[in-house]
Amino acid sequence: MAAKPSAPGGSPLPALHVTNGDAVVPELAAAAGVAPRDVLVWRDVLHDGPVPAGLGADALARVRARHLTAPSWSHAGDVEVSEQAALAMLRDRDARLAAHPPAAEVVLWFEDDLFDDLLRAQVEDRLAQRTNGATTVTRVRLKHPPRGDLLAALAAREPIEPDPSAFAALRSSDPRAWLGVPGFERLLEELPDVRTGLGRLERQILEALRDGPLTPADLFVAATAGEDPPWAGDATVFALAADLAPLVRFTDGRYELTPEGGAVLDGTATRPPIDRWLGGVHLGPGQPDWAWDAAARRPVRLD
């Protein structure tokens, strides 16, 4: 690595460490020699809900805060958060990145999976807009647990040029823009299947419930068991399960498959379109009718 840039007084400018979630922060901070509060956690779930093009940072934060506190999401986690609180969190996150000195390093700690790929795409987009080459941006390839030696991983970090193209592709209203974008293969499978009308994770939720009701914890484990690498959190699974009604219902603390859901799994029915966003793609009644053709491995426009 090149020598660290210095402040006017001669002391090195501290790097900003950016990562994907709170769980890794204590280990990361110890490896980087910083306080946990100084690590910037880039919070969002960009694989679900609207990420439309044409909006600045604050307008997009408003859209995302509204989505993250919609009924299915607000009841999916352990703690309910108001739209105002979610917006404040997103604004604070954005402001911390924007305020980092242009001459100081930004270190991106992200795993290789769909969740992290989309978060990193947004961070790189923001950095590409503000750095003009002045900021040294490096990436640590964070392993899924067990993490291994994070100090060695930090020492092996690689300089990267922030690339806004992946985030621009995510925000496109045409999912064909996702083709060929590294890491977006799994996102394409979340489009409604041409036969069932289900995204892949939705289908896995129904399949997990085929043999009987499951508690939330058991549903999460069963529905995500086939994901390699893992990327979906429990709140994602529970939010999708809530939106799967009437194919799924939640009673007495357990999720269960309904006869309507069984018919979709058996291929005798198709899940009706619902109003849903994936990135910049607005799906549902009255919107362009996009679906995923698993055989052709590409999105298709339905007549």
C-alpha positions as CSV (number, residue, x, y, z in Angstrom):
1,M,0.0,0.0,0.0
2,A,1.1,3.6,-0.6
3,A,2.0,5.8,2.3
4,K,-0.9,7.2,4.1
5,P,-1.9,10.8,3.4
6,S,-1.2,13.3,6.2
7,A,-3.0,16.1,7.8
8,P,-1.5,19.6,7.7
9,G,0.2,18.9,11.1
10,G,1.9,15.8,9.7
11,S,-0.2,13.1,11.4
12,P,-1.8,10.5,9.1
13,L,-5.4,11.0,8.1
14,P,-7.5,8.2,9.5
15,A,-9.1,5.8,7.1
16,L,-12.8,5.3,7.0
17,H,-13.8,1.6,7.3
18,V,-17.1,0.7,5.7
19,T,-18.8,-2.6,6.1
20,N,-22.1,-4.6,5.6
21,G,-23.5,-5.1,9.1
22,D,-23.1,-4.8,12.8
23,A,-22.0,-8.3,13.7
24,V,-18.5,-8.0,12.2
25,V,-17.8,-4.5,13.7
26,P,-16.0,-5.6,16.9
27,E,-13.6,-7.9,15.0
28,L,-13.1,-5.4,12.2
29,A,-12.4,-2.5,14.6
30,A,-9.9,-4.5,16.5
31,A,-8.0,-5.5,13.3
32,A,-8.1,-1.9,12.0
33,G,-7.1,-0.3,15.3
34,V,-10.2,1.9,15.5
35,A,-13.1,2.3,17.9
36,P,-16.2,0.3,16.9
37,R,-18.2,3.6,16.7
38,D,-15.8,4.8,14.0
39,V,-16.7,1.9,11.6
40,L,-19.4,3.0,9.1
41,V,-22.1,0.3,8.7
42,W,-23.8,0.7,5.4
43,R,-27.3,-0.4,6.3
44,D,-30.0,-1.2,3.7
45,V,-31.5,-4.2,1.9
46,L,-31.1,-3.1,-1.7
47,H,-32.2,-6.5,-3.1
48,D,-35.8,-5.6,-2.1
49,G,-37.9,-2.6,-2.8
50,P,-37.5,0.5,-4.9
51,V,-34.1,1.9,-5.9
52,P,-35.3,4.1,-8.8
53,A,-33.0,6.1,-11.1
54,G,-33.1,9.9,-11.2
55,L,-33.1,10.6,-7.5
56,G,-30.4,12.3,-5.5
57,A,-29.1,10.8,-2.2
58,D,-31.7,12.5,0.0
59,A,-34.7,11.7,-2.2
60,L,-33.5,8.1,-2.5
61,A,-33.1,7.9,1.3
62,R,-36.7,9.0,1.7
63,V,-37.9,6.2,-0.7
64,R,-35.8,3.6,1.0
65,A,-36.9,4.7,4.5
66,R,-40.6,4.4,3.4
67,H,-40.0,0.9,2.1
68,L,-38.0,-0.3,5.1
69,T,-40.9,0.7,7.4
70,A,-43.7,-0.7,5.2
71,P,-45.9,-3.3,7.1
72,S,-44.1,-6.4,5.9
73,W,-40.7,-5.1,6.7
74,S,-41.5,-3.2,9.9
75,H,-42.8,-6.4,11.5
76,A,-40.0,-8.6,10.1
77,G,-37.3,-7.6,12.6
78,D,-37.0,-7.7,16.4
79,V,-37.5,-3.9,16.8
80,E,-40.0,-1.8,14.9
81,V,-38.5,1.5,13.5
82,S,-40.4,4.5,12.4
83,E,-40.0,6.0,9.0
84,Q,-38.5,9.1,10.6
85,A,-35.9,7.0,12.4
86,A,-35.1,5.0,9.3
87,L,-34.6,8.2,7.3
88,A,-32.4,9.7,10.0
89,M,-30.2,6.5,10.0
90,L,-29.8,6.7,6.2
91,R,-29.1,10.4,6.2
92,D,-26.4,9.9,8.9
93,R,-24.8,7.1,7.0
94,D,-24.7,9.2,3.8
95,A,-23.4,12.2,5.6
96,R,-20.5,10.3,7.3
97,L,-19.3,9.0,3.9
98,A,-19.7,12.4,2.2
99,A,-17.8,14.2,5.1
100,H,-14.8,11.9,5.0
101,P,-11.7,13.9,3.8
102,P,-11.1,13.4,0.1
103,A,-7.4,12.8,0.7
104,A,-8.0,10.0,3.2
105,E,-8.4,6.3,2.5
106,V,-11.7,4.5,2.4
107,V,-11.6,0.8,3.1
108,L,-14.5,-1.3,2.0
109,W,-15.1,-4.6,4.0
110,F,-17.6,-6.6,2.0
111,E,-18.4,-10.2,1.4
112,D,-19.0,-11.8,-2.0
113,D,-22.7,-12.3,-2.1
114,L,-25.8,-10.5,-3.4
115,F,-26.6,-8.5,-0.2
116,D,-23.0,-7.1,-0.1
117,D,-22.6,-6.7,-3.8
118,L,-25.5,-4.3,-3.9
119,L,-24.4,-2.3,-0.9
120,R,-20.9,-2.0,-2.3
121,A,-22.3,-0.9,-5.6
122,Q,-24.0,2.0,-3.9
123,V,-20.9,3.0,-1.9
124,E,-18.8,2.8,-5.0
125,D,-21.3,5.0,-6.8
126,R,-21.1,7.6,-4.0
127,L,-17.3,7.5,-4.0
128,A,-17.1,7.8,-7.8
129,Q,-19.2,11.0,-7.6
130,R,-17.0,12.6,-4.9
131,T,-13.4,11.5,-5.3
132,N,-12.3,12.4,-8.8
133,G,-9.4,10.1,-8.2
134,A,-8.3,12.0,-5.0
135,T,-9.3,9.3,-2.5
136,T,-7.6,6.0,-2.2
137,V,-10.3,3.3,-2.1
138,T,-9.3,-0.2,-1.1
139,R,-11.3,-3.4,-0.7
140,V,-10.9,-6.1,1.9
141,R,-12.5,-9.4,0.7
142,L,-14.4,-10.2,3.9
143,K,-15.0,-14.0,4.3
144,H,-18.2,-15.4,5.5
145,P,-17.9,-16.8,9.1
146,P,-15.5,-18.1,10.2
147,R,-13.8,-14.8,9.2
148,G,-10.2,-16.0,9.6
149,D,-7.4,-13.5,10.3
150,L,-8.9,-10.0,9.7
151,L,-5.5,-8.3,10.3
152,A,-4.0,-10.3,7.5
153,A,-7.0,-9.6,5.3
154,L,-6.6,-5.9,6.0
155,A,-2.9,-6.0,5.1
156,A,-3.8,-7.7,1.8
157,R,-6.5,-5.2,0.8
158,E,-6.5,-4.2,-2.9
159,P,-6.8,-0.7,-4.3
160,I,-9.9,-0.3,-6.5
161,E,-11.3,2.4,-8.8
162,P,-14.9,3.2,-7.6
163,D,-17.2,2.1,-10.4
164,P,-20.8,3.6,-10.6
165,S,-21.9,1.2,-13.4
166,A,-23.3,-1.6,-11.2
167,F,-25.5,0.8,-9.2
168,A,-26.7,2.4,-12.4
169,A,-27.6,-1.1,-13.7
170,L,-29.5,-1.9,-10.4
171,R,-31.6,1.4,-10.8
172,S,-32.5,0.7,-14.5
173,S,-36.2,0.0,-15.2
174,D,-35.1,-2.8,-17.6
175,P,-33.8,-5.8,-15.8
176,R,-31.8,-6.8,-18.9
177,A,-29.3,-4.1,-17.6
178,W,-28.4,-6.6,-14.8
179,L,-27.1,-9.2,-17.3
180,G,-23.4,-9.5,-17.1
181,V,-23.0,-7.4,-13.9
182,P,-20.8,-9.4,-11.5
183,G,-22.9,-10.5,-8.5
184,F,-26.2,-9.7,-10.1
185,E,-26.9,-13.3,-11.4
186,R,-28.7,-14.1,-8.1
187,L,-30.8,-10.9,-8.3
188,L,-32.2,-11.9,-11.7
189,E,-33.6,-15.0,-10.1
190,E,-35.7,-12.9,-7.8
191,L,-37.8,-11.8,-10.8
192,P,-41.1,-13.7,-11.0
193,D,-40.7,-17.0,-12.7
194,V,-42.4,-17.3,-16.1
195,R,-44.3,-20.4,-14.9
196,T,-45.0,-19.9,-11.2
197,G,-44.9,-16.1,-10.8
198,L,-42.5,-16.7,-7.8
199,G,-39.0,-15.3,-7.2
200,R,-36.5,-17.9,-6.2
201,L,-36.5,-17.1,-2.5
202,E,-40.3,-17.0,-2.5
203,R,-40.3,-20.5,-4.0
204,Q,-37.9,-21.7,-1.4
205,I,-40.1,-20.4,1.3
206,L,-43.1,-22.4,-0.1
207,E,-41.0,-25.5,-0.5
208,A,-39.7,-25.2,3.0
209,L,-43.4,-25.2,4.2
210,R,-44.5,-28.1,2.1
211,D,-44.1,-30.7,4.8
212,G,-45.8,-28.7,7.5
213,P,-45.8,-25.4,9.6
214,L,-42.5,-24.0,10.8
215,T,-41.5,-21.5,13.4
216,P,-39.8,-18.3,12.1
217,A,-36.4,-19.5,13.0
218,D,-36.9,-22.9,11.3
219,L,-38.4,-21.3,8.2
220,F,-35.3,-19.0,7.9
221,V,-32.9,-22.0,8.1
222,A,-34.9,-24.2,5.7
223,A,-35.6,-21.5,3.1
224,T,-32.0,-20.3,2.9
225,A,-30.3,-23.7,3.2
226,G,-29.6,-23.8,-0.6
227,E,-28.1,-20.3,-0.9
228,D,-24.4,-20.5,-1.7
229,P,-23.0,-18.1,-0.8
230,P,-25.6,-17.1,1.9
231,W,-27.0,-13.6,1.5
232,A,-30.5,-13.3,2.8
233,G,-31.1,-12.3,6.4
234,D,-34.0,-13.4,8.5
235,A,-35.9,-10.1,8.1
236,T,-35.8,-10.6,4.3
237,V,-37.4,-14.1,4.6
238,F,-40.1,-12.9,7.0
239,A,-40.9,-9.9,4.9
240,L,-41.3,-12.1,1.8
241,A,-43.3,-14.6,3.7
242,A,-45.7,-11.8,4.8
243,D,-46.1,-10.6,1.2
244,L,-46.8,-14.2,0.0
245,A,-50.3,-14.2,1.6
246,P,-52.6,-15.8,0.7
247,L,-50.1,-18.5,-0.3
248,V,-48.7,-18.5,3.2
249,R,-50.3,-17.6,6.5
250,F,-48.9,-17.0,10.0
251,T,-50.9,-18.4,12.9
252,D,-50.0,-19.4,16.4
253,G,-46.4,-18.4,16.0
254,R,-45.8,-20.5,12.9
255,Y,-45.8,-20.1,9.1
256,E,-47.9,-22.6,7.1
257,L,-48.5,-23.3,3.4
258,T,-52.1,-22.7,2.3
259,P,-54.0,-24.7,-0.3
260,E,-53.4,-21.8,-2.7
261,G,-49.7,-22.0,-2.1
262,G,-49.7,-25.7,-2.6
263,A,-51.4,-25.3,-6.0
264,V,-48.6,-22.9,-7.1
265,L,-46.0,-25.3,-6.0
266,D,-47.7,-28.2,-7.8
267,G,-47.9,-26.1,-11.0
268,T,-51.7,-26.0,-11.2
269,A,-51.8,-22.3,-10.4
270,T,-49.7,-19.2,-10.9
271,R,-49.1,-16.6,-8.3
272,P,-50.9,-13.4,-9.4
273,P,-48.7,-10.4,-10.0
274,I,-48.2,-8.2,-7.0
275,D,-47.0,-4.6,-6.7
276,R,-43.3,-5.0,-6.0
277,W,-40.0,-3.3,-6.8
278,L,-36.6,-4.9,-7.5
279,G,-34.1,-2.1,-7.8
280,G,-35.4,0.2,-10.6
281,V,-37.8,-2.4,-11.9
282,H,-41.4,-1.9,-10.9
283,L,-43.4,-5.1,-11.1
284,G,-47.1,-5.7,-10.8
285,P,-50.5,-4.7,-12.2
286,G,-50.3,-1.8,-14.6
287,Q,-46.5,-2.0,-14.9
288,P,-44.2,-3.6,-17.5
289,D,-44.6,-7.3,-17.1
290,W,-41.1,-8.8,-16.6
291,A,-40.4,-12.4,-15.7
292,W,-37.4,-14.7,-15.3
293,D,-37.0,-17.5,-17.9
294,A,-34.9,-20.0,-16.0
295,A,-34.3,-22.2,-19.0
296,A,-33.0,-19.3,-21.1
297,R,-31.3,-17.7,-18.1
298,R,-32.6,-14.3,-18.9
299,P,-35.4,-11.8,-18.1
300,V,-38.3,-11.7,-20.6
301,R,-41.0,-9.2,-21.3
302,L,-44.4,-10.9,-21.3
303,D,-47.2,-9.8,-23.6
